[in-house]
Amino acid sequence: MTGLIYGVPQIVCPGNVFERRYNAASIVNLNAGVSLEANDFNAEIIKKIVNDFNVNKIYVHNSKKAGEELLSLGGTSKVVQFIESII
């Protein structure tokens, strides 16, 4: 989330953990980065992706947009307020 807040496109290698795979899919669906399988995680592929991020500014744009949307939700204080309101 911090990367998105600063408008940094993400390269995610989620492994086999459901939450990480879900988060990686969310990044891909937002067109704010890419998801890699473990066997694709190597220098050549990483360089190609970073180059694509530099050439195709849509990743930066979408990352920044997603980060701004996350910030607008209110963060942890909003969550605490909600939890306190239902207790």
HTML snippet that shows the backbone in 3Dmol.js (N, CA, C, O; Angstrom):
<script src="https://3Dmol.org/build/3Dmol-min.js"></script>
<div id="view" style="width:600px;height:400px;position:relative"></div>
<script>
const pdb = `
ATOM      1  N   MET A   1       0.816  -1.192   0.000  1.00  0.00           N
ATOM      2  CA  MET A   1       0.000   0.000   0.000  1.00  0.00           C
ATOM      3  C   MET A   1       0.860   1.255   0.000  1.00  0.00           C
ATOM      4  O   MET A   1       0.505   2.252  -0.629  1.00  0.00           O
ATOM      5  N   THR A   2       1.975   1.212   0.694  1.00  0.00           N
ATOM      6  CA  THR A   2       2.847   2.391   0.741  1.00  0.00           C
ATOM      7  C   THR A   2       3.352   2.741  -0.653  1.00  0.00           C
ATOM      8  O   THR A   2       3.399   3.913  -1.026  1.00  0.00           O
ATOM      9  N   GLY A   3       3.729   1.726  -1.418  1.00  0.00           N
ATOM     10  CA  GLY A   3       4.181   1.975  -2.784  1.00  0.00           C
ATOM     11  C   GLY A   3       3.112   2.664  -3.614  1.00  0.00           C
ATOM     12  O   GLY A   3       3.411   3.589  -4.370  1.00  0.00           O
ATOM     13  N   LEU A   4       1.880   2.226  -3.481  1.00  0.00           N
ATOM     14  CA  LEU A   4       0.790   2.842  -4.229  1.00  0.00           C
ATOM     15  C   LEU A   4       0.568   4.286  -3.793  1.00  0.00           C
ATOM     16  O   LEU A   4       0.328   5.161  -4.624  1.00  0.00           O
ATOM     17  N   ILE A   5       0.650   4.532  -2.487  1.00  0.00           N
ATOM     18  CA  ILE A   5       0.454   5.886  -1.985  1.00  0.00           C
ATOM     19  C   ILE A   5       1.454   6.849  -2.621  1.00  0.00           C
ATOM     20  O   ILE A   5       1.136   8.014  -2.859  1.00  0.00           O
ATOM     21  N   TYR A   6       2.667   6.356  -2.894  1.00  0.00           N
ATOM     22  CA  TYR A   6       3.688   7.196  -3.526  1.00  0.00           C
ATOM     23  C   TYR A   6       3.704   7.055  -5.050  1.00  0.00           C
ATOM     24  O   TYR A   6       4.601   7.587  -5.706  1.00  0.00           O
ATOM     25  N   GLY A   7       2.739   6.356  -5.614  1.00  0.00           N
ATOM     26  CA  GLY A   7       2.638   6.224  -7.059  1.00  0.00           C
ATOM     27  C   GLY A   7       3.689   5.337  -7.678  1.00  0.00           C
ATOM     28  O   GLY A   7       4.112   5.568  -8.811  1.00  0.00           O
ATOM     29  N   VAL A   8       4.122   4.310  -6.937  1.00  0.00           N
ATOM     30  CA  VAL A   8       5.151   3.396  -7.435  1.00  0.00           C
ATOM     31  C   VAL A   8       4.486   2.114  -7.941  1.00  0.00           C
ATOM     32  O   VAL A   8       3.842   1.408  -7.165  1.00  0.00           O
ATOM     33  N   PRO A   9       4.633   1.804  -9.231  1.00  0.00           N
ATOM     34  CA  PRO A   9       4.092   0.546  -9.745  1.00  0.00           C
ATOM     35  C   PRO A   9       4.699  -0.649  -9.006  1.00  0.00           C
ATOM     36  O   PRO A   9       5.848  -0.605  -8.568  1.00  0.00           O
ATOM     37  N   GLN A  10       3.921  -1.697  -8.877  1.00  0.00           N
ATOM     38  CA  GLN A  10       4.322  -2.835  -8.065  1.00  0.00           C
ATOM     39  C   GLN A  10       4.712  -4.048  -8.909  1.00  0.00           C
ATOM     40  O   GLN A  10       4.091  -4.347  -9.928  1.00  0.00           O
ATOM     41  N   ILE A  11       5.750  -4.730  -8.457  1.00  0.00           N
ATOM     42  CA  ILE A  11       6.102  -6.052  -8.967  1.00  0.00           C
ATOM     43  C   ILE A  11       5.883  -6.995  -7.788  1.00  0.00           C
ATOM     44  O   ILE A  11       6.605  -6.932  -6.793  1.00  0.00           O
ATOM     45  N   VAL A  12       4.897  -7.858  -7.903  1.00  0.00           N
ATOM     46  CA  VAL A  12       4.502  -8.708  -6.789  1.00  0.00           C
ATOM     47  C   VAL A  12       4.783 -10.161  -7.125  1.00  0.00           C
ATOM     48  O   VAL A  12       4.409 -10.657  -8.188  1.00  0.00           O
ATOM     49  N   CYS A  13       5.448 -10.830  -6.200  1.00  0.00           N
ATOM     50  CA  CYS A  13       5.702 -12.270  -6.319  1.00  0.00           C
ATOM     51  C   CYS A  13       5.036 -12.917  -5.098  1.00  0.00           C
ATOM     52  O   CYS A  13       5.686 -13.103  -4.069  1.00  0.00           O
ATOM     53  N   PRO A  14       3.749 -13.261  -5.203  1.00  0.00           N
ATOM     54  CA  PRO A  14       2.962 -13.613  -4.027  1.00  0.00           C
ATOM     55  C   PRO A  14       3.168 -15.006  -3.453  1.00  0.00           C
ATOM     56  O   PRO A  14       2.765 -15.260  -2.318  1.00  0.00           O
ATOM     57  N   GLY A  15       3.774 -15.903  -4.191  1.00  0.00           N
ATOM     58  CA  GLY A  15       3.894 -17.272  -3.688  1.00  0.00           C
ATOM     59  C   GLY A  15       2.526 -17.938  -3.632  1.00  0.00           C
ATOM     60  O   GLY A  15       1.647 -17.633  -4.438  1.00  0.00           O
ATOM     61  N   ASN A  16       2.351 -18.837  -2.691  1.00  0.00           N
ATOM     62  CA  ASN A  16       1.107 -19.611  -2.621  1.00  0.00           C
ATOM     63  C   ASN A  16       0.186 -19.199  -1.479  1.00  0.00           C
ATOM     64  O   ASN A  16      -0.697 -19.965  -1.092  1.00  0.00           O
ATOM     65  N   VAL A  17       0.377 -18.009  -0.939  1.00  0.00           N
ATOM     66  CA  VAL A  17      -0.459 -17.522   0.154  1.00  0.00           C
ATOM     67  C   VAL A  17      -1.663 -16.804  -0.450  1.00  0.00           C
ATOM     68  O   VAL A  17      -1.507 -15.882  -1.251  1.00  0.00           O
ATOM     69  N   PHE A  18      -2.882 -17.239  -0.056  1.00  0.00           N
ATOM     70  CA  PHE A  18      -4.098 -16.697  -0.666  1.00  0.00           C
ATOM     71  C   PHE A  18      -4.161 -15.178  -0.590  1.00  0.00           C
ATOM     72  O   PHE A  18      -4.434 -14.526  -1.598  1.00  0.00           O
ATOM     73  N   GLU A  19      -3.916 -14.601   0.581  1.00  0.00           N
ATOM     74  CA  GLU A  19      -4.018 -13.147   0.747  1.00  0.00           C
ATOM     75  C   GLU A  19      -3.065 -12.420  -0.195  1.00  0.00           C
ATOM     76  O   GLU A  19      -3.426 -11.406  -0.791  1.00  0.00           O
ATOM     77  N   ARG A  20      -1.857 -12.939  -0.324  1.00  0.00           N
ATOM     78  CA  ARG A  20      -0.872 -12.304  -1.213  1.00  0.00           C
ATOM     79  C   ARG A  20      -1.287 -12.449  -2.672  1.00  0.00           C
ATOM     80  O   ARG A  20      -1.106 -11.528  -3.468  1.00  0.00           O
ATOM     81  N   ARG A  21      -1.840 -13.601  -3.019  1.00  0.00           N
ATOM     82  CA  ARG A  21      -2.305 -13.810  -4.393  1.00  0.00           C
ATOM     83  C   ARG A  21      -3.482 -12.870  -4.701  1.00  0.00           C
ATOM     84  O   ARG A  21      -3.578 -12.317  -5.796  1.00  0.00           O
ATOM     85  N   TYR A  22      -4.361 -12.705  -3.726  1.00  0.00           N
ATOM     86  CA  TYR A  22      -5.489 -11.791  -3.888  1.00  0.00           C
ATOM     87  C   TYR A  22      -4.980 -10.358  -4.090  1.00  0.00           C
ATOM     88  O   TYR A  22      -5.433  -9.653  -4.992  1.00  0.00           O
ATOM     89  N   ASN A  23      -4.037  -9.937  -3.245  1.00  0.00           N
ATOM     90  CA  ASN A  23      -3.477  -8.587  -3.361  1.00  0.00           C
ATOM     91  C   ASN A  23      -2.765  -8.397  -4.696  1.00  0.00           C
ATOM     92  O   ASN A  23      -2.881  -7.340  -5.318  1.00  0.00           O
ATOM     93  N   ALA A  24      -2.034  -9.407  -5.136  1.00  0.00           N
ATOM     94  CA  ALA A  24      -1.341  -9.327  -6.423  1.00  0.00           C
ATOM     95  C   ALA A  24      -2.353  -9.195  -7.565  1.00  0.00           C
ATOM     96  O   ALA A  24      -2.163  -8.398  -8.483  1.00  0.00           O
ATOM     97  N   ALA A  25      -3.427  -9.983  -7.497  1.00  0.00           N
ATOM     98  CA  ALA A  25      -4.467  -9.897  -8.528  1.00  0.00           C
ATOM     99  C   ALA A  25      -5.111  -8.518  -8.529  1.00  0.00           C
ATOM    100  O   ALA A  25      -5.458  -7.997  -9.589  1.00  0.00           O
ATOM    101  N   SER A  26      -5.272  -7.925  -7.354  1.00  0.00           N
ATOM    102  CA  SER A  26      -5.849  -6.579  -7.261  1.00  0.00           C
ATOM    103  C   SER A  26      -4.948  -5.559  -7.948  1.00  0.00           C
ATOM    104  O   SER A  26      -5.435  -4.680  -8.659  1.00  0.00           O
ATOM    105  N   ILE A  27      -3.641  -5.670  -7.741  1.00  0.00           N
ATOM    106  CA  ILE A  27      -2.679  -4.773  -8.383  1.00  0.00           C
ATOM    107  C   ILE A  27      -2.758  -4.914  -9.898  1.00  0.00           C
ATOM    108  O   ILE A  27      -2.763  -3.918 -10.622  1.00  0.00           O
ATOM    109  N   VAL A  28      -2.818  -6.149 -10.370  1.00  0.00           N
ATOM    110  CA  VAL A  28      -2.907  -6.408 -11.810  1.00  0.00           C
ATOM    111  C   VAL A  28      -4.215  -5.847 -12.362  1.00  0.00           C
ATOM    112  O   VAL A  28      -4.218  -5.217 -13.419  1.00  0.00           O
ATOM    113  N   ASN A  29      -5.329  -6.068 -11.655  1.00  0.00           N
ATOM    114  CA  ASN A  29      -6.633  -5.574 -12.116  1.00  0.00           C
ATOM    115  C   ASN A  29      -6.678  -4.054 -12.177  1.00  0.00           C
ATOM    116  O   ASN A  29      -7.363  -3.487 -13.028  1.00  0.00           O
ATOM    117  N   LEU A  30      -5.954  -3.396 -11.285  1.00  0.00           N
ATOM    118  CA  LEU A  30      -5.872  -1.934 -11.303  1.00  0.00           C
ATOM    119  C   LEU A  30      -4.919  -1.422 -12.384  1.00  0.00           C
ATOM    120  O   LEU A  30      -4.860  -0.221 -12.650  1.00  0.00           O
ATOM    121  N   ASN A  31      -4.185  -2.328 -12.997  1.00  0.00           N
ATOM    122  CA  ASN A  31      -3.129  -1.984 -13.966  1.00  0.00           C
ATOM    123  C   ASN A  31      -2.102  -1.059 -13.304  1.00  0.00           C
ATOM    124  O   ASN A  31      -1.612  -0.094 -13.889  1.00  0.00           O
ATOM    125  N   ALA A  32      -1.803  -1.419 -12.032  1.00  0.00           N
ATOM    126  CA  ALA A  32      -0.837  -0.659 -11.241  1.00  0.00           C
ATOM    127  C   ALA A  32       0.429  -1.465 -11.007  1.00  0.00           C
ATOM    128  O   ALA A  32       1.262  -1.086 -10.185  1.00  0.00           O
ATOM    129  N   GLY A  33       0.582  -2.572 -11.720  1.00  0.00           N
ATOM    130  CA  GLY A  33       1.763  -3.411 -11.582  1.00  0.00           C
ATOM    131  C   GLY A  33       1.526  -4.785 -12.178  1.00  0.00           C
ATOM    132  O   GLY A  33       0.532  -5.034 -12.859  1.00  0.00           O
ATOM    133  N   VAL A  34       2.471  -5.666 -11.901  1.00  0.00           N
ATOM    134  CA  VAL A  34       2.408  -7.026 -12.436  1.00  0.00           C
ATOM    135  C   VAL A  34       2.641  -8.031 -11.318  1.00  0.00           C
ATOM    136  O   VAL A  34       3.221  -7.719 -10.278  1.00  0.00           O
ATOM    137  N   SER A  35       2.176  -9.233 -11.565  1.00  0.00           N
ATOM    138  CA  SER A  35       2.372 -10.335 -10.631  1.00  0.00           C
ATOM    139  C   SER A  35       3.248 -11.383 -11.313  1.00  0.00           C
ATOM    140  O   SER A  35       3.064 -11.695 -12.489  1.00  0.00           O
ATOM    141  N   LEU A  36       4.197 -11.915 -10.561  1.00  0.00           N
ATOM    142  CA  LEU A  36       5.113 -12.930 -11.091  1.00  0.00           C
ATOM    143  C   LEU A  36       4.999 -14.213 -10.289  1.00  0.00           C
ATOM    144  O   LEU A  36       4.811 -14.191  -9.072  1.00  0.00           O
ATOM    145  N   GLU A  37       5.113 -15.297 -10.972  1.00  0.00           N
ATOM    146  CA  GLU A  37       5.269 -16.584 -10.292  1.00  0.00           C
ATOM    147  C   GLU A  37       6.738 -16.704  -9.884  1.00  0.00           C
ATOM    148  O   GLU A  37       7.607 -16.056 -10.466  1.00  0.00           O
ATOM    149  N   ALA A  38       6.997 -17.524  -8.898  1.00  0.00           N
ATOM    150  CA  ALA A  38       8.361 -17.651  -8.353  1.00  0.00           C
ATOM    151  C   ALA A  38       9.388 -18.005  -9.435  1.00  0.00           C
ATOM    152  O   ALA A  38      10.506 -17.491  -9.414  1.00  0.00           O
ATOM    153  N   ASN A  39       9.021 -18.870 -10.371  1.00  0.00           N
ATOM    154  CA  ASN A  39       9.980 -19.283 -11.400  1.00  0.00           C
ATOM    155  C   ASN A  39      10.236 -18.185 -12.452  1.00  0.00           C
ATOM    156  O   ASN A  39      11.151 -18.306 -13.268  1.00  0.00           O
ATOM    157  N   ASP A  40       9.425 -17.119 -12.427  1.00  0.00           N
ATOM    158  CA  ASP A  40       9.638 -15.986 -13.335  1.00  0.00           C
ATOM    159  C   ASP A  40      10.420 -14.859 -12.679  1.00  0.00           C
ATOM    160  O   ASP A  40      10.694 -13.840 -13.314  1.00  0.00           O
ATOM    161  N   PHE A  41      10.776 -15.034 -11.420  1.00  0.00           N
ATOM    162  CA  PHE A  41      11.453 -13.983 -10.666  1.00  0.00           C
ATOM    163  C   PHE A  41      12.948 -14.073 -10.920  1.00  0.00           C
ATOM    164  O   PHE A  41      13.669 -14.782 -10.218  1.00  0.00           O
ATOM    165  N   ASN A  42      13.411 -13.333 -11.950  1.00  0.00           N
ATOM    166  CA  ASN A  42      14.837 -13.300 -12.262  1.00  0.00           C
ATOM    167  C   ASN A  42      15.195 -11.920 -12.813  1.00  0.00           C
ATOM    168  O   ASN A  42      14.312 -11.149 -13.188  1.00  0.00           O
ATOM    169  N   ALA A  43      16.466 -11.619 -12.859  1.00  0.00           N
ATOM    170  CA  ALA A  43      16.944 -10.284 -13.222  1.00  0.00           C
ATOM    171  C   ALA A  43      16.459  -9.839 -14.597  1.00  0.00           C
ATOM    172  O   ALA A  43      16.061  -8.687 -14.771  1.00  0.00           O
ATOM    173  N   GLU A  44      16.487 -10.726 -15.558  1.00  0.00           N
ATOM    174  CA  GLU A  44      16.087 -10.366 -16.920  1.00  0.00           C
ATOM    175  C   GLU A  44      14.625  -9.930 -16.964  1.00  0.00           C
ATOM    176  O   GLU A  44      14.297  -8.916 -17.580  1.00  0.00           O
ATOM    177  N   ILE A  45      13.759 -10.683 -16.322  1.00  0.00           N
ATOM    178  CA  ILE A  45      12.330 -10.351 -16.321  1.00  0.00           C
ATOM    179  C   ILE A  45      12.076  -9.076 -15.526  1.00  0.00           C
ATOM    180  O   ILE A  45      11.289  -8.230 -15.950  1.00  0.00           O
ATOM    181  N   ILE A  46      12.734  -8.930 -14.381  1.00  0.00           N
ATOM    182  CA  ILE A  46      12.566  -7.720 -13.567  1.00  0.00           C
ATOM    183  C   ILE A  46      12.996  -6.482 -14.358  1.00  0.00           C
ATOM    184  O   ILE A  46      12.295  -5.469 -14.345  1.00  0.00           O
ATOM    185  N   LYS A  47      14.139  -6.552 -15.046  1.00  0.00           N
ATOM    186  CA  LYS A  47      14.604  -5.424 -15.861  1.00  0.00           C
ATOM    187  C   LYS A  47      13.584  -5.078 -16.941  1.00  0.00           C
ATOM    188  O   LYS A  47      13.315  -3.902 -17.188  1.00  0.00           O
ATOM    189  N   LYS A  48      13.019  -6.091 -17.580  1.00  0.00           N
ATOM    190  CA  LYS A  48      12.022  -5.863 -18.633  1.00  0.00           C
ATOM    191  C   LYS A  48      10.784  -5.170 -18.061  1.00  0.00           C
ATOM    192  O   LYS A  48      10.256  -4.241 -18.672  1.00  0.00           O
ATOM    193  N   ILE A  49      10.325  -5.612 -16.907  1.00  0.00           N
ATOM    194  CA  ILE A  49       9.142  -5.013 -16.287  1.00  0.00           C
ATOM    195  C   ILE A  49       9.422  -3.564 -15.890  1.00  0.00           C
ATOM    196  O   ILE A  49       8.602  -2.683 -16.149  1.00  0.00           O
ATOM    197  N   VAL A  50      10.569  -3.312 -15.266  1.00  0.00           N
ATOM    198  CA  VAL A  50      10.917  -1.947 -14.856  1.00  0.00           C
ATOM    199  C   VAL A  50      11.012  -1.046 -16.086  1.00  0.00           C
ATOM    200  O   VAL A  50      10.551   0.095 -16.051  1.00  0.00           O
ATOM    201  N   ASN A  51      11.593  -1.537 -17.152  1.00  0.00           N
ATOM    202  CA  ASN A  51      11.662  -0.765 -18.395  1.00  0.00           C
ATOM    203  C   ASN A  51      10.261  -0.458 -18.906  1.00  0.00           C
ATOM    204  O   ASN A  51       9.988   0.660 -19.343  1.00  0.00           O
ATOM    205  N   ASP A  52       9.373  -1.445 -18.853  1.00  0.00           N
ATOM    206  CA  ASP A  52       7.988  -1.240 -19.282  1.00  0.00           C
ATOM    207  C   ASP A  52       7.313  -0.181 -18.413  1.00  0.00           C
ATOM    208  O   ASP A  52       6.568   0.654 -18.926  1.00  0.00           O
ATOM    209  N   PHE A  53       7.564  -0.205 -17.107  1.00  0.00           N
ATOM    210  CA  PHE A  53       7.018   0.812 -16.212  1.00  0.00           C
ATOM    211  C   PHE A  53       7.506   2.204 -16.617  1.00  0.00           C
ATOM    212  O   PHE A  53       6.742   3.168 -16.576  1.00  0.00           O
ATOM    213  N   ASN A  54       8.770   2.305 -17.007  1.00  0.00           N
ATOM    214  CA  ASN A  54       9.340   3.601 -17.395  1.00  0.00           C
ATOM    215  C   ASN A  54       8.797   4.097 -18.725  1.00  0.00           C
ATOM    216  O   ASN A  54       8.630   5.301 -18.922  1.00  0.00           O
ATOM    217  N   VAL A  55       8.524   3.183 -19.629  1.00  0.00           N
ATOM    218  CA  VAL A  55       8.022   3.549 -20.949  1.00  0.00           C
ATOM    219  C   VAL A  55       6.511   3.790 -20.911  1.00  0.00           C
ATOM    220  O   VAL A  55       6.017   4.774 -21.461  1.00  0.00           O
ATOM    221  N   ASN A  56       5.797   2.895 -20.265  1.00  0.00           N
ATOM    222  CA  ASN A  56       4.341   2.952 -20.224  1.00  0.00           C
ATOM    223  C   ASN A  56       3.906   3.588 -18.912  1.00  0.00           C
ATOM    224  O   ASN A  56       3.769   2.898 -17.902  1.00  0.00           O
ATOM    225  N   LYS A  57       3.692   4.882 -18.921  1.00  0.00           N
ATOM    226  CA  LYS A  57       3.404   5.648 -17.696  1.00  0.00           C
ATOM    227  C   LYS A  57       2.031   5.335 -17.090  1.00  0.00           C
ATOM    228  O   LYS A  57       1.707   5.848 -16.020  1.00  0.00           O
ATOM    229  N   ILE A  58       1.226   4.509 -17.750  1.00  0.00           N
ATOM    230  CA  ILE A  58      -0.088   4.167 -17.205  1.00  0.00           C
ATOM    231  C   ILE A  58       0.049   3.458 -15.856  1.00  0.00           C
ATOM    232  O   ILE A  58      -0.815   3.597 -14.990  1.00  0.00           O
ATOM    233  N   TYR A  59       1.132   2.701 -15.678  1.00  0.00           N
ATOM    234  CA  TYR A  59       1.348   2.022 -14.396  1.00  0.00           C
ATOM    235  C   TYR A  59       1.554   3.039 -13.262  1.00  0.00           C
ATOM    236  O   TYR A  59       1.002   2.882 -12.174  1.00  0.00           O
ATOM    237  N   VAL A  60       2.342   4.067 -13.524  1.00  0.00           N
ATOM    238  CA  VAL A  60       2.571   5.113 -12.527  1.00  0.00           C
ATOM    239  C   VAL A  60       1.264   5.854 -12.251  1.00  0.00           C
ATOM    240  O   VAL A  60       0.905   6.094 -11.098  1.00  0.00           O
ATOM    241  N   HIS A  61       0.569   6.206 -13.309  1.00  0.00           N
ATOM    242  CA  HIS A  61      -0.701   6.920 -13.169  1.00  0.00           C
ATOM    243  C   HIS A  61      -1.691   6.107 -12.326  1.00  0.00           C
ATOM    244  O   HIS A  61      -2.293   6.629 -11.387  1.00  0.00           O
ATOM    245  N   ASN A  62      -1.850   4.837 -12.667  1.00  0.00           N
ATOM    246  CA  ASN A  62      -2.807   3.993 -11.951  1.00  0.00           C
ATOM    247  C   ASN A  62      -2.367   3.713 -10.519  1.00  0.00           C
ATOM    248  O   ASN A  62      -3.204   3.598  -9.624  1.00  0.00           O
ATOM    249  N   SER A  63      -1.068   3.605 -10.301  1.00  0.00           N
ATOM    250  CA  SER A  63      -0.567   3.412  -8.939  1.00  0.00           C
ATOM    251  C   SER A  63      -0.893   4.620  -8.082  1.00  0.00           C
ATOM    252  O   SER A  63      -1.377   4.494  -6.958  1.00  0.00           O
ATOM    253  N   LYS A  64      -0.619   5.787  -8.631  1.00  0.00           N
ATOM    254  CA  LYS A  64      -0.890   7.023  -7.891  1.00  0.00           C
ATOM    255  C   LYS A  64      -2.383   7.183  -7.623  1.00  0.00           C
ATOM    256  O   LYS A  64      -2.786   7.565  -6.524  1.00  0.00           O
ATOM    257  N   LYS A  65      -3.189   6.893  -8.617  1.00  0.00           N
ATOM    258  CA  LYS A  65      -4.649   6.977  -8.472  1.00  0.00           C
ATOM    259  C   LYS A  65      -5.137   6.028  -7.375  1.00  0.00           C
ATOM    260  O   LYS A  65      -5.962   6.410  -6.545  1.00  0.00           O
ATOM    261  N   ALA A  66      -4.634   4.806  -7.369  1.00  0.00           N
ATOM    262  CA  ALA A  66      -5.014   3.832  -6.335  1.00  0.00           C
ATOM    263  C   ALA A  66      -4.560   4.299  -4.961  1.00  0.00           C
ATOM    264  O   ALA A  66      -5.294   4.155  -3.984  1.00  0.00           O
ATOM    265  N   GLY A  67      -3.356   4.855  -4.877  1.00  0.00           N
ATOM    266  CA  GLY A  67      -2.849   5.370  -3.612  1.00  0.00           C
ATOM    267  C   GLY A  67      -3.700   6.507  -3.079  1.00  0.00           C
ATOM    268  O   GLY A  67      -3.985   6.567  -1.883  1.00  0.00           O
ATOM    269  N   GLU A  68      -4.108   7.408  -3.961  1.00  0.00           N
ATOM    270  CA  GLU A  68      -4.962   8.523  -3.546  1.00  0.00           C
ATOM    271  C   GLU A  68      -6.308   8.011  -3.035  1.00  0.00           C
ATOM    272  O   GLU A  68      -6.854   8.525  -2.060  1.00  0.00           O
ATOM    273  N   GLU A  69      -6.826   6.995  -3.708  1.00  0.00           N
ATOM    274  CA  GLU A  69      -8.095   6.410  -3.268  1.00  0.00           C
ATOM    275  C   GLU A  69      -7.946   5.744  -1.897  1.00  0.00           C
ATOM    276  O   GLU A  69      -8.822   5.870  -1.041  1.00  0.00           O
ATOM    277  N   LEU A  70      -6.838   5.039  -1.695  1.00  0.00           N
ATOM    278  CA  LEU A  70      -6.586   4.429  -0.379  1.00  0.00           C
ATOM    279  C   LEU A  70      -6.524   5.490   0.718  1.00  0.00           C
ATOM    280  O   LEU A  70      -7.110   5.322   1.787  1.00  0.00           O
ATOM    281  N   LEU A  71      -5.810   6.581   0.445  1.00  0.00           N
ATOM    282  CA  LEU A  71      -5.698   7.656   1.431  1.00  0.00           C
ATOM    283  C   LEU A  71      -7.052   8.281   1.744  1.00  0.00           C
ATOM    284  O   LEU A  71      -7.315   8.666   2.883  1.00  0.00           O
ATOM    285  N   SER A  72      -7.900   8.379   0.740  1.00  0.00           N
ATOM    286  CA  SER A  72      -9.213   9.008   0.943  1.00  0.00           C
ATOM    287  C   SER A  72     -10.132   8.171   1.834  1.00  0.00           C
ATOM    288  O   SER A  72     -11.133   8.680   2.337  1.00  0.00           O
ATOM    289  N   LEU A  73      -9.806   6.909   2.031  1.00  0.00           N
ATOM    290  CA  LEU A  73     -10.651   6.026   2.847  1.00  0.00           C
ATOM    291  C   LEU A  73     -10.490   6.277   4.344  1.00  0.00           C
ATOM    292  O   LEU A  73     -11.339   5.846   5.125  1.00  0.00           O
ATOM    293  N   GLY A  74      -9.434   6.956   4.764  1.00  0.00           N
ATOM    294  CA  GLY A  74      -9.296   7.340   6.152  1.00  0.00           C
ATOM    295  C   GLY A  74      -8.329   6.528   6.983  1.00  0.00           C
ATOM    296  O   GLY A  74      -8.070   6.888   8.131  1.00  0.00           O
ATOM    297  N   GLY A  75      -7.790   5.460   6.459  1.00  0.00           N
ATOM    298  CA  GLY A  75      -6.766   4.693   7.163  1.00  0.00           C
ATOM    299  C   GLY A  75      -7.245   4.009   8.426  1.00  0.00           C
ATOM    300  O   GLY A  75      -8.435   3.755   8.613  1.00  0.00           O
ATOM    301  N   THR A  76      -6.287   3.719   9.283  1.00  0.00           N
ATOM    302  CA  THR A  76      -6.578   2.931  10.482  1.00  0.00           C
ATOM    303  C   THR A  76      -7.492   3.664  11.449  1.00  0.00           C
ATOM    304  O   THR A  76      -8.287   3.027  12.140  1.00  0.00           O
ATOM    305  N   SER A  77      -7.400   4.982  11.515  1.00  0.00           N
ATOM    306  CA  SER A  77      -8.277   5.701  12.442  1.00  0.00           C
ATOM    307  C   SER A  77      -9.747   5.524  12.054  1.00  0.00           C
ATOM    308  O   SER A  77     -10.615   5.449  12.923  1.00  0.00           O
ATOM    309  N   LYS A  78     -10.019   5.458  10.771  1.00  0.00           N
ATOM    310  CA  LYS A  78     -11.390   5.220  10.293  1.00  0.00           C
ATOM    311  C   LYS A  78     -11.858   3.824  10.688  1.00  0.00           C
ATOM    312  O   LYS A  78     -13.008   3.641  11.088  1.00  0.00           O
ATOM    313  N   VAL A  79     -10.973   2.845  10.575  1.00  0.00           N
ATOM    314  CA  VAL A  79     -11.302   1.476  10.972  1.00  0.00           C
ATOM    315  C   VAL A  79     -11.608   1.417  12.467  1.00  0.00           C
ATOM    316  O   VAL A  79     -12.590   0.801  12.882  1.00  0.00           O
ATOM    317  N   VAL A  80     -10.768   2.055  13.267  1.00  0.00           N
ATOM    318  CA  VAL A  80     -10.978   2.067  14.719  1.00  0.00           C
ATOM    319  C   VAL A  80     -12.311   2.735  15.050  1.00  0.00           C
ATOM    320  O   VAL A  80     -13.064   2.231  15.883  1.00  0.00           O
ATOM    321  N   GLN A  81     -12.602   3.849  14.413  1.00  0.00           N
ATOM    322  CA  GLN A  81     -13.873   4.544  14.645  1.00  0.00           C
ATOM    323  C   GLN A  81     -15.058   3.630  14.317  1.00  0.00           C
ATOM    324  O   GLN A  81     -16.033   3.579  15.067  1.00  0.00           O
ATOM    325  N   PHE A  82     -14.968   2.920  13.208  1.00  0.00           N
ATOM    326  CA  PHE A  82     -16.043   2.015  12.823  1.00  0.00           C
ATOM    327  C   PHE A  82     -16.226   0.906  13.833  1.00  0.00           C
ATOM    328  O   PHE A  82     -17.350   0.610  14.238  1.00  0.00           O
ATOM    329  N   ILE A  83     -15.131   0.289  14.243  1.00  0.00           N
ATOM    330  CA  ILE A  83     -15.199  -0.804  15.221  1.00  0.00           C
ATOM    331  C   ILE A  83     -15.798  -0.304  16.531  1.00  0.00           C
ATOM    332  O   ILE A  83     -16.637  -0.972  17.136  1.00  0.00           O
ATOM    333  N   GLU A  84     -15.360   0.878  16.964  1.00  0.00           N
ATOM    334  CA  GLU A  84     -15.897   1.445  18.205  1.00  0.00           C
ATOM    335  C   GLU A  84     -17.384   1.751  18.084  1.00  0.00           C
ATOM    336  O   GLU A  84     -18.121   1.643  19.064  1.00  0.00           O
ATOM    337  N   SER A  85     -17.823   2.125  16.909  1.00  0.00           N
ATOM    338  CA  SER A  85     -19.246   2.457  16.715  1.00  0.00           C
ATOM    339  C   SER A  85     -20.147   1.225  16.767  1.00  0.00           C
ATOM    340  O   SER A  85     -21.335   1.340  17.068  1.00  0.00           O
ATOM    341  N   ILE A  86     -19.595   0.053  16.476  1.00  0.00           N
ATOM    342  CA  ILE A  86     -20.432  -1.150  16.516  1.00  0.00           C
ATOM    343  C   ILE A  86     -20.320  -1.933  17.814  1.00  0.00           C
ATOM    344  O   ILE A  86     -21.043  -2.904  18.033  1.00  0.00           O
ATOM    345  N   ILE A  87     -19.403  -1.497  18.672  1.00  0.00           N
ATOM    346  CA  ILE A  87     -19.230  -2.204  19.947  1.00  0.00           C
ATOM    347  C   ILE A  87     -20.181  -1.649  20.993  1.00  0.00           C
ATOM    348  O   ILE A  87     -20.186  -2.115  22.132  1.00  0.00           O
TER     349      ILE A  87
END
`;
const viewer = $3Dmol.createViewer("view");
viewer.addModel(pdb, "pdb");
viewer.setStyle({}, {cartoon: {color: "spectrum"}});
viewer.zoomTo();
viewer.render();
</script>
